[in-house]
């Protein structure tokens, strides 16, 4: 009898397939981000000799990666109290990410003109809107934490947005001009698509949270394109870089001479 009771208790504590899936996806997304930035550093395409805002941005955004991993591992270990405590931290962390995200976007445009394989106006508007979407999606997921299906899937979809810079450093972006930006937005959707496939195999249906999350990313990108390539959007971009080194490059994506 005692053995049966112990076995039942162990079964209740063991993580189910869905929890393990989300933990593994969190690890995969973290590896993608770390690999992208590590490759950039190893190839000499980035350096630590940058203004303070870059270091603050890196600390806060990689801090979120660590927090997201901790959340997934805490729920896998059934440490509900730790999971709730870290969730409260996220409420303050996300607004800080949005603020520093805005700061680094503007700094990059003014300091270097942004990566040469992106249109400057696309880089400005799509980055800003996708960052706002990330904050809104995470906040919605946090408020839906009692509804685990929605909570987990919206958090994963929001996190997939942050893998864009990781993929952007792993893919041959200069060779993808003029589609580099749209591919950098589209490729990260592989993570929620994998989630859809896993849902279908596990339960025979796809949770609606995936469609809302992916749909929001696509709609946000369409709006960003409309704004970026309007006369108003081009004018705003010109004002942002005016009088700075960023104004020295063309607004459109280009290959540097001798590349």
C-alpha positions in Angstrom: 0.0 0.0 0.0 2.8 2.4 0.9 4.5 1.7 -2.4 1.4 2.4 -4.3 0.9 5.7 -2.4 4.5 6.7 -3.1 4.1 5.9 -6.8 0.9 8.0 -7.1 2.6 10.9 -5.3 5.6 10.6 -7.7 3.3 10.6 -10.7 1.6 13.8 -9.5 5.0 15.5 -9.1 6.4 14.4 -12.4 6.0 17.0 -15.2 3.6 16.2 -18.0 4.5 16.2 -21.7 3.2 19.7 -22.3 5.3 21.2 -19.5 8.4 19.4 -20.8 7.7 20.7 -24.3 7.6 24.3 -23.2 10.8 23.9 -21.1 12.6 22.4 -24.1 11.3 25.2 -26.4 12.6 27.7 -23.9 16.0 26.1 -24.0 16.0 26.1 -27.8 15.1 29.8 -28.0 17.8 30.7 -25.5 20.4 28.7 -27.4 19.4 30.5 -30.6 19.8 33.9 -29.0 23.1 33.1 -27.3 24.5 31.4 -30.4 23.7 34.4 -32.6 25.4 36.9 -30.4 28.4 34.6 -29.6 29.0 34.0 -33.3 28.9 37.8 -33.9 31.5 38.3 -31.2 33.7 35.4 -32.3 33.8 36.7 -35.9 34.7 40.2 -34.8 31.5 41.8 -36.0 30.7 43.1 -32.5 32.8 44.4 -29.6 32.4 45.3 -25.9 33.9 48.8 -26.7 30.5 50.4 -27.1 28.5 53.1 -25.2 26.9 52.2 -21.8 23.4 51.9 -23.3 24.5 48.7 -25.2 25.7 47.1 -22.0 22.5 48.0 -20.1 20.4 46.7 -23.0 22.4 43.4 -23.1 22.1 42.9 -19.3 18.3 43.5 -19.3 17.5 41.4 -22.4 19.7 38.5 -21.5 18.3 38.8 -18.0 14.9 38.2 -19.5 16.2 35.1 -21.3 17.5 33.8 -17.9 14.2 34.7 -16.2 12.2 32.9 -18.9 14.3 29.8 -18.5 14.0 30.0 -14.7 10.2 30.2 -15.1 10.1 27.1 -17.3 12.4 25.1 -15.1 10.6 26.1 -11.9 7.3 24.9 -13.3 8.9 21.7 -14.5 10.1 21.1 -10.9 6.6 22.0 -9.6 8.0 24.9 -7.6 4.9 26.9 -7.9 5.9 29.5 -5.3 9.1 30.4 -7.1 7.2 30.5 -10.4 4.8 33.0 -8.9 7.5 35.1 -7.4 9.5 35.3 -10.7 6.2 36.2 -12.4 5.9 39.3 -10.3 9.5 40.3 -11.2 8.5 40.1 -14.9 5.9 42.9 -14.4 8.7 45.3 -13.7 11.3 43.8 -16.1 9.2 44.0 -19.3 8.7 47.8 -19.2 12.4 48.2 -18.6 13.1 46.1 -21.7 10.8 48.3 -23.8 12.5 51.5 -22.6 16.0 50.2 -23.2 14.9 48.6 -26.5 13.7 52.0 -27.7 17.0 53.5 -26.6 19.2 51.0 -28.4 17.2 51.3 -31.6 17.7 55.0 -31.7 21.3 54.8 -30.7 22.0 52.2 -33.4 20.4 54.3 -36.0 22.3 57.5 -35.0 25.7 55.8 -34.2 26.1 53.5 -37.2 23.0 53.9 -39.3 21.7 50.4 -38.2 22.9 47.2 -40.0 23.6 47.9 -43.6 21.4 45.0 -44.8 18.2 46.6 -43.4 16.3 49.6 -44.6 16.7 52.3 -41.9 13.0 53.1 -41.9 12.0 49.4 -41.6 14.5 48.9 -38.8 13.1 51.9 -36.9 9.3 51.2 -37.2 9.2 47.4 -37.2 11.6 47.2 -34.3 9.6 49.7 -32.3 6.2 48.1 -33.0 7.4 44.5 -32.5 9.0 45.6 -29.2 5.7 47.1 -28.1 3.9 44.0 -29.2 6.3 41.9 -27.1 5.6 43.9 -24.0 1.8 43.7 -24.6 1.9 40.0 -25.3 3.9 39.2 -22.2 1.6 41.4 -20.1 -1.4 39.7 -21.5 0.1 36.3 -20.8 0.9 37.3 -17.2 -2.7 38.4 -16.7 -3.8 35.0 -18.1 -1.7 32.9 -15.8 -4.7 31.1 -14.4 -5.5 30.0 -17.9 -2.4 27.9 -18.5 -3.1 27.1 -22.1 -3.1 30.8 -23.0 -0.4 31.8 -20.6 2.2 29.3 -21.8 1.5 29.8 -25.5 1.5 33.6 -25.5 4.7 33.7 -23.4 6.4 31.4 -26.0 5.2 33.4 -28.9 6.3 36.6 -27.3 9.7 35.1 -26.6 10.0 34.0 -30.2 10.0 37.7 -31.2 13.3 38.1 -29.3 15.0 35.3 -31.2 14.9 37.5 -34.3 18.2 39.2 -33.5 19.7 35.8 -32.8 18.6 34.4 -36.2 19.7 37.7 -37.8 23.3 37.0 -36.6 23.2 33.3 -37.7 21.7 33.8 -41.2 23.7 35.3 -44.1 21.7 38.5 -44.0 23.7 40.5 -46.6 22.9 37.8 -49.1 19.1 38.1 -48.3 18.8 41.8 -49.4 16.1 43.1 -50.0 14.2 40.6 -48.0 16.5 40.4 -45.0 14.2 42.2 -42.6 11.0 40.2 -43.4 13.0 36.9 -43.1 14.3 38.0 -39.7 10.7 38.5 -38.6 9.3 35.3 -40.3 12.0 32.7 -39.3 11.3 33.0 -35.5 7.7 32.0 -36.2 9.1 28.5 -36.5 8.8 28.2 -32.7 5.1 28.9 -32.4 4.5 26.7 -35.5 6.3 23.9 -33.8 3.9 24.5 -30.9 0.9 24.2 -33.2 2.2 20.9 -34.5 2.9 19.6 -31.0 -0.7 20.6 -29.9 -2.2 18.8 -32.9 -0.2 15.6 -32.2 -0.9 15.8 -28.4 -4.6 16.6 -28.3 -5.8 16.6 -31.9 -6.5 20.4 -31.9 -4.4 23.6 -32.1 -4.9 26.0 -29.2 -6.3 29.4 -30.4 -3.6 31.3 -28.5 -1.1 30.3 -31.2 -3.3 31.9 -33.9 -3.8 35.1 -31.9 0.0 35.4 -31.1 1.2 34.7 -34.6 -1.6 36.8 -36.1 -0.6 39.7 -33.9 3.1 39.5 -35.2 2.0 39.4 -38.8 -0.5 42.3 -38.4 2.1 44.4 -36.5 4.6 43.8 -39.3 2.1 44.9 -42.0 1.3 48.1 -40.0 5.1 48.7 -39.6 5.6 48.4 -43.3 2.8 50.8 -44.1 4.2 53.4 -41.6 7.9 52.9 -42.6 7.4 53.3 -46.3 4.9 56.2 -46.1 6.1 59.7 -46.7 5.6 60.4 -43.0 7.6 57.4 -41.9 10.5 58.2 -44.3 10.5 61.8 -42.9 10.6 60.6 -39.3 13.5 58.3 -40.1 15.4 61.2 -41.7 14.8 63.4 -38.7 16.0 60.6 -36.3 19.4 60.3 -38.1 19.8 63.9 -39.2 23.2 65.4 -38.2 24.5 62.0 -37.0 26.9 59.4 -38.5 23.8 57.3 -39.3 22.8 59.9 -42.0 26.0 59.0 -43.9 24.6 55.7 -45.3 21.7 55.3 -47.7 18.3 54.7 -46.1 17.8 51.6 -48.2 19.7 48.4 -47.5 22.9 48.2 -49.4 26.2 46.3 -49.7 29.2 48.3 -48.6 31.9 48.8 -51.3 34.2 45.8 -51.5 32.0 43.6 -49.4 
